[in-house]
Amino acid sequence: MNFDFTERSIELQEKLKSFMEQHIYPHDRDRSQFQQENLWQHYPKMEEWKAAAKAEGLWNLFLPKGYGDLSPGLTNLEYAPLAEIMGRSRGSDEAFNCSAPDTGNMEVFAKYGTPAHQIKWLTPLMNGEIRSAFLMTEPDVASSDATNIETSIVKDEDEYVINGRKWWSSGAMNPSCKVFIVMGKTDTSAPRHSQQSMIIVPKDTPGVEIIRPLSVYSSFDSPEGHAEIKLTNVRVPASNLLLGEGRGFEIAQGRLGPGRVHHCMRLIGAAQAALDLMCKRVAEREAFGRKIKDFSSIRQHIAKSACEIEQARFLTLACADKIDKYGAKGAKNLIAMIKIVVPQMTCDVVDRAIQAHGGMGVSQDTPLASYWTYGRLVRIADGPDEVHMYQLGRNLVNEAISQ
Ligand SMILES: Cc1cc2nc3c(=O)[nH]c(=O)nc-3n(C[C@H](O)[C@H](O)[C@H](O)COP(=O)(O)OP(=O)(O)OC[C@H]3O[C@@H](n4cnc5c(N)ncnc54)[C@H](O)[C@@H]3O)c2cc1C
């Protein structure tokens, strides 16, 4: 494994750092101050930043070079440090059209969409003109096991009719969100992993009802939000079905590998930023006659945090490198490992930084609370920790006994 970044990646890292300094960081605090009256509205500067990022070639960098002309041409390993830089400011990835769930959905449209799907949905998504949501999880069933999903997708001549209830549909509250990719069952009598399909549902289709936004630790994550959605007799053309009936799991597998690297690298950026803030804060303040930085327990926390971040970074870069070389399937164990290790590491490191800040650490005066929330929610979103351990443990035993 060679972790020397290419010249192109280093050049983009420098460019992105100065973009963040110039445009994003000065507004970090205003951006997190959403009030009732501006909930579900875009931060006014977002469109300006998107135009500037596009002009500077900092656009759609997430889409790996395997996607040909659609891709700006980076490997996952080249993109990973860029995602880390974006992670220092939560939500800044939207300025570069690199935010979830659009990134995963764009990969789905690029990989499995027909030319007509691509013209209608992929092009405006890649241009940053619209946003999208991915509707898999349901309130009525344990969705960490996606074979439980109950939403029905039933063929009726040249249409499909969809009925079900979804929640945790990230991005769906966003006024710019125009399209959903919905997972449901087309054939409940088929083998367990061939019952599910994915279908494109425009958000304004009759029968789509946004029930409510869900909060994450009391924040609505505005303007994206996480919606609960009811689908009642929603009719879409049969041509909206992606790839074919019973191929939902196949699409889900293809969607998740690079997306996990993006989340993990952004979390590493958040953890690193938290440690940087901690180091500055303890060097400034004094208690019991000395700088806080000179207490042994604080030094241990700093040293431990730095070790944990670096371990997580190398693990995630190794995973990105393996995806580049062997695809998401070949890298499945490393993908599970980063998903297990990095969100927990982020929570631990950020928690130490919060403690070292005293009262300020839990307030709106630092981004620490939002970093911690991000780490904590990724321990559940994209599959809970336990599910990844369950699958990784199974893979490792199977590999050992097959030798
Ligand atoms: C902020 C946020 C954003 C999200 N965004 C989206 C989105 O955009 N689209 C979408 O479809 N979903 C989204 N999700 C949903 C997420 O993917 C699910 O919450 C997750 O898969 C778990 O499903 P569940 O909530 O039904 O929990 P359940 O399946 O009910 O599981 C509950 C708990 O059971 C335990 N458990 C489950 N399986 C095992 C096991 N094998 N071994 C041991 N313990 C186990 C775990 O502790 C788990 O947390 C999001 C969730 C959050 C919190």
Ligand as a Chemical Component Dictionary entry (heavy atoms), coordinates in Angstrom:
data_LIG
# 
_chem_comp.id                   LIG 
_chem_comp.type                 NON-POLYMER 
_chem_comp.pdbx_formal_charge   0 
_chem_comp.three_letter_code    LIG 
# 
loop_
_chem_comp_atom.comp_id 
_chem_comp_atom.atom_id 
_chem_comp_atom.alt_atom_id 
_chem_comp_atom.type_symbol 
_chem_comp_atom.charge 
_chem_comp_atom.model_Cartn_x 
_chem_comp_atom.model_Cartn_y 
_chem_comp_atom.model_Cartn_z 
_chem_comp_atom.pdbx_ordinal 
LIG C1  C1  C 0 -29.633 10.473 11.072 1  
LIG C2  C2  C 0 -30.063 9.270  10.316 2  
LIG C3  C3  C 0 -30.139 9.333  8.937  3  
LIG C4  C4  C 0 -30.618 8.239  8.201  4  
LIG N1  N1  N 0 -30.769 8.336  6.844  5  
LIG C5  C5  C 0 -31.411 7.365  6.171  6  
LIG C6  C6  C 0 -31.765 7.521  4.798  7  
LIG O1  O1  O 0 -31.461 8.539  4.165  8  
LIG N2  N2  N 0 -32.498 6.534  4.189  9  
LIG C7  C7  C 0 -32.862 5.395  4.857  10 
LIG O2  O2  O 0 -33.518 4.543  4.249  11 
LIG N3  N3  N 0 -32.522 5.208  6.157  12 
LIG C8  C8  C 0 -31.828 6.164  6.832  13 
LIG N4  N4  N 0 -31.518 6.003  8.164  14 
LIG C9  C9  C 0 -31.998 4.819  8.848  15 
LIG C10 C10 C 0 -30.925 3.854  9.272  16 
LIG O3  O3  O 0 -30.297 3.262  8.156  17 
LIG C11 C11 C 0 -31.604 2.837  10.201 18 
LIG O4  O4  O 0 -32.013 3.542  11.367 19 
LIG C12 C12 C 0 -30.699 1.682  10.554 20 
LIG O5  O5  O 0 -30.476 0.847  9.440  21 
LIG C13 C13 C 0 -31.294 0.819  11.688 22 
LIG O6  O6  O 0 -32.598 0.419  11.397 23 
LIG P1  P1  P 0 -33.728 0.643  12.528 24 
LIG O7  O7  O 0 -33.723 2.074  12.916 25 
LIG O8  O8  O 0 -34.997 0.060  12.017 26 
LIG O9  O9  O 0 -33.212 -0.147 13.777 27 
LIG P2  P2  P 0 -33.513 -1.695 14.117 28 
LIG O10 O10 O 0 -33.337 -2.524 12.901 29 
LIG O11 O11 O 0 -34.790 -1.770 14.837 30 
LIG O12 O12 O 0 -32.304 -2.037 15.093 31 
LIG C14 C14 C 0 -32.272 -1.516 16.434 32 
LIG C15 C15 C 0 -31.045 -2.011 17.128 33 
LIG O13 O13 O 0 -31.027 -3.430 17.204 34 
LIG C16 C16 C 0 -29.691 -3.879 17.334 35 
LIG N5  N5  N 0 -29.381 -4.872 16.306 36 
LIG C17 C17 C 0 -29.866 -4.969 15.042 37 
LIG N6  N6  N 0 -29.282 -5.987 14.383 38 
LIG C18 C18 C 0 -28.382 -6.532 15.214 39 
LIG C19 C19 C 0 -27.438 -7.603 15.123 40 
LIG N7  N7  N 0 -27.286 -8.288 13.990 41 
LIG N8  N8  N 0 -26.678 -7.884 16.220 42 
LIG C20 C20 C 0 -26.816 -7.167 17.366 43 
LIG N9  N9  N 0 -27.675 -6.150 17.504 44 
LIG C21 C21 C 0 -28.441 -5.827 16.456 45 
LIG C22 C22 C 0 -28.797 -2.642 17.173 46 
LIG O14 O14 O 0 -28.432 -2.126 18.434 47 
LIG C23 C23 C 0 -29.724 -1.678 16.444 48 
LIG O15 O15 O 0 -29.343 -0.326 16.587 49 
LIG C24 C24 C 0 -30.984 7.058  8.888  50 
LIG C25 C25 C 0 -30.864 6.983  10.290 51 
LIG C26 C26 C 0 -30.422 8.071  10.995 52 
LIG C27 C27 C 0 -30.347 7.986  12.489 53 
# 
loop_
_chem_comp_bond.comp_id 
_chem_comp_bond.atom_id_1 
_chem_comp_bond.atom_id_2 
_chem_comp_bond.value_order 
_chem_comp_bond.pdbx_ordinal 
LIG C1  C2  SING 1  
LIG C2  C3  SING 2  
LIG C2  C26 DOUB 3  
LIG C3  C4  DOUB 4  
LIG C4  N1  SING 5  
LIG C4  C24 SING 6  
LIG N1  C5  DOUB 7  
LIG C5  C6  SING 8  
LIG C5  C8  SING 9  
LIG C6  O1  DOUB 10 
LIG C6  N2  SING 11 
LIG N2  C7  SING 12 
LIG C7  O2  DOUB 13 
LIG C7  N3  SING 14 
LIG N3  C8  DOUB 15 
LIG C8  N4  SING 16 
LIG N4  C9  SING 17 
LIG N4  C24 SING 18 
LIG C9  C10 SING 19 
LIG C10 O3  SING 20 
LIG C10 C11 SING 21 
LIG C11 O4  SING 22 
LIG C11 C12 SING 23 
LIG C12 O5  SING 24 
LIG C12 C13 SING 25 
LIG C13 O6  SING 26 
LIG O6  P1  SING 27 
LIG P1  O7  DOUB 28 
LIG P1  O8  SING 29 
LIG P1  O9  SING 30 
LIG O9  P2  SING 31 
LIG P2  O10 DOUB 32 
LIG P2  O11 SING 33 
LIG P2  O12 SING 34 
LIG O12 C14 SING 35 
LIG C14 C15 SING 36 
LIG C15 O13 SING 37 
LIG C15 C23 SING 38 
LIG O13 C16 SING 39 
LIG C16 N5  SING 40 
LIG C16 C22 SING 41 
LIG N5  C17 SING 42 
LIG N5  C21 SING 43 
LIG C17 N6  DOUB 44 
LIG N6  C18 SING 45 
LIG C18 C19 SING 46 
LIG C18 C21 DOUB 47 
LIG C19 N7  SING 48 
LIG C19 N8  DOUB 49 
LIG N8  C20 SING 50 
LIG C20 N9  DOUB 51 
LIG N9  C21 SING 52 
LIG C22 O14 SING 53 
LIG C22 C23 SING 54 
LIG C23 O15 SING 55 
LIG C24 C25 DOUB 56 
LIG C25 C26 SING 57 
LIG C26 C27 SING 58 
# 
